[in-house]
Amino acid sequence: MGQYSIGEALTLLMQKRGWKPKVDELRLRQDWEAIVGKTISKYTRNLLLLDTVLTIYTDVAPLKQELLLGKEQLAARINEYFQERIVTEIIIK
């Protein structure tokens, strides 16, 4: 039997039980303002992360356009923030 740190053991448990995507979504929601800033955070009403596809909901048309144009940069910023690839695609609604 190998030796694991507590962090490694928890990561393995989350992966085996299928909890990791939900944990990633919760972490993303919690840290959303730190990632995108107060203005964008204020005008986005919901985030949904299914597998690695992030859906962002907003009712503000100019923000929607800005997010559409910067999807790749936003995905890169999110992945850099979490130091792992949790987002591969972004959908704006």
Contact map, one row per residue, 1 for C-alpha under 8 A:
111000000000000000000000000000000000000000000000000000000000000000000000000000000000000000000
111100000000000000000000000000000000000000000000000000000000000000000000000000000000000000000
111110000000000000000000000000000000000000000000000000000000000000000000000000000000000000000
011111111000000000000000000000000000000000000000000000000000000000000000000000000000000000000
001111111000000000000000000000000000000000000000000000000000000000000000000000000000000000000
000111111100000000000000000000000000000000000000000000000000000000000000000000000000000000000
000111111110000000000000000000000000000000000000000000000000000000000000000000000000000000000
000111111111000000000000000000000000000000000000000000000000000000000000000000000000000000000
000111111111100000000000000000000000000000000000000000000000000000000000000000000000000000000
000001111111110000000000000000000000000000000000000000000000000000000000000000000000000000000
000000111111111000010000000000000000000000000000000000000000000000000000000000000000000000000
000000011111111100000000000000000000000000000000000000000000000000000000000000000000000000000
000000001111111110000000000000000000000000000000000000000000000000000000000000000000000000000
000000000111111111110000000000000000000000000000000000000000000000000000000000000000000000000
000000000011111111110000000000000000000000000000000000000000000000000000000000000000000000000
000000000001111111100000000000000000000000000000000000000000000000000000000000000000000000000
000000000000111111100000000000000000000000000000000000000000000000000000000000000000000000000
000000000000011111111000000000000000000000000000000000000000000000000000000000000000000000000
000000000000011111111110000000000000000000000000000000000000000000000000000000000000000000000
000000000010011001111111000000000000000000000000000000000000000000000000000000000000000000000
000000000000000001111111100000000000000000000000111100000000000000000000000000000000000000000
000000000000000000111111110000000000000000000000100000000000000000000000000000000000000000000
000000000000000000111111111000000000000000000000000000000000000000000000000000000000000000000
000000000000000000011111111100000000000000000000100000000000000000000000000000000000010000000
000000000000000000001111111110000000000000000011100000000000000000000000000000000000000000000
000000000000000000000111111111000000000000000000000000000000000000000000000000000000000000000
000000000000000000000011111111100000000000000000000000000000000000000000000000000000000000000
000000000000000000000001111111110000000000000000000000000000000000000000000000000000000000000
000000000000000000000000111111110000000000000010000000000000000000000000000000000000000000000
000000000000000000000000011111111000000000000000000000000000000000000000000000000000000000000
000000000000000000000000001111111110000000000000000000000000000000000000000000000000000000000
000000000000000000000000000111111111100010000000000000000000000000000000000000000000000000000
000000000000000000000000000001111111110110000000000000000000000000000000000000000000000000000
000000000000000000000000000000111111110000000000000000000000000000000000000000000000000000000
000000000000000000000000000000111111100000000000000000000000000000000000000011001000000000000
000000000000000000000000000000011111111110000000000000000000000000000000000000000000000000000
000000000000000000000000000000011111111110000000000000000000000000000000000000000000000000000
000000000000000000000000000000001101111111000000000000000000000000000000000000000000000000000
000000000000000000000000000000000001111111100000000000000000000000000000000000000000000000000
000000000000000000000000000000001001111111110000000000000000001000000000000000000000000000000
000000000000000000000000000000011001111111110000000000000000000000000000000000000000000000000
000000000000000000000000000000000000011111111000000000000000000000000000000000000000000000000
000000000000000000000000000000000000001111111000000000000111001000000000000000000000000000000
000000000000000000000000000000000000000111111110000000011110000000000000000000000000000000000
000000000000000000000000000000000000000001111110000000011110000000000000000000000000000000000
000000000000000000000000000000000000000000011111000000011100000000000000000000000000000000000
000000000000000000000000100010000000000000011111100001111000000000000000000000000000000000000
000000000000000000000000100000000000000000000111110001110000000000000000000000000000000000000
000000000000000000001101100000000000000000000011111111100000000000000000000000000000000000000
000000000000000000001000000000000000000000000001111111000000000000000000000000000000000000000
000000000000000000001000000000000000000000000000111110000000000000000000000000000000010000000
000000000000000000001000000000000000000000000000111111000000000000000000000000000000011110000
000000000000000000000000000000000000000000000000111111100000000000000000000000000000001111100
000000000000000000000000000000000000000000000011110111110000000000000000000000000000001111100
000000000000000000000000000000000000000000000011100011111000000000000000000000000000000001111
000000000000000000000000000000000000000000011111000001111100000000000000000000000000000001111
000000000000000000000000000000000000000000011110000000111110000000000000000000000000000000011
000000000000000000000000000000000000000000111100000000011111101100000000000000000000000000011
000000000000000000000000000000000000000000111000000000001111100100000000000000000000000000000
000000000000000000000000000000000000000000100000000000000111111100000000000000000000000000000
000000000000000000000000000000000000000000000000000000000111111110000000000000000000000000000
000000000000000000000000000000000000000000000000000000000001111111000000000000000000000000000
000000000000000000000000000000000000000100100000000000000101111111100000000000000000000000000
000000000000000000000000000000000000000000000000000000000111111111110000000000000000000000011
000000000000000000000000000000000000000000000000000000000000111111111000000000000000000000000
000000000000000000000000000000000000000000000000000000000000011111111100000000000000000000000
000000000000000000000000000000000000000000000000000000000000001111111110010000000000000000010
000000000000000000000000000000000000000000000000000000000000000111111110000000000000000000110
000000000000000000000000000000000000000000000000000000000000000011111110000000000000000000000
000000000000000000000000000000000000000000000000000000000000000001111111110000000000000000000
000000000000000000000000000000000000000000000000000000000000000000111111111000000000000011000
000000000000000000000000000000000000000000000000000000000000000000000111111100000000000011000
000000000000000000000000000000000000000000000000000000000000000000000111111110000000000000000
000000000000000000000000000000000000000000000000000000000000000000100111111111000000000000000
000000000000000000000000000000000000000000000000000000000000000000000011111111100000001111000
000000000000000000000000000000000000000000000000000000000000000000000001111111110000000000000
000000000000000000000000000000000010000000000000000000000000000000000000111111111000000000000
000000000000000000000000000000000010000000000000000000000000000000000000011111111100011000000
000000000000000000000000000000000000000000000000000000000000000000000000001111111111111000000
000000000000000000000000000000000000000000000000000000000000000000000000000111111111100000000
000000000000000000000000000000000010000000000000000000000000000000000000000011111110000000000
000000000000000000000000000000000000000000000000000000000000000000000000000001111111110000000
000000000000000000000000000000000000000000000000000000000000000000000000000000111111100000000
000000000000000000000000000000000000000000000000000000000000000000000000000000110111110000000
000000000000000000000000000000000000000000000000000000000000000000000000000000110111111100000
000000000000000000000001000000000000000000000000001100000000000000000000000001100101111100000
000000000000000000000000000000000000000000000000000111000000000000000000001001100000111111000
000000000000000000000000000000000000000000000000000111000000000000000000001000000000111111000
000000000000000000000000000000000000000000000000000111000000000000000011001000000000001111100
000000000000000000000000000000000000000000000000000011110000000000000011001000000000001111110
000000000000000000000000000000000000000000000000000011110000000000010000000000000000000011111
000000000000000000000000000000000000000000000000000000111100000100110000000000000000000001111
000000000000000000000000000000000000000000000000000000111100000100000000000000000000000000111
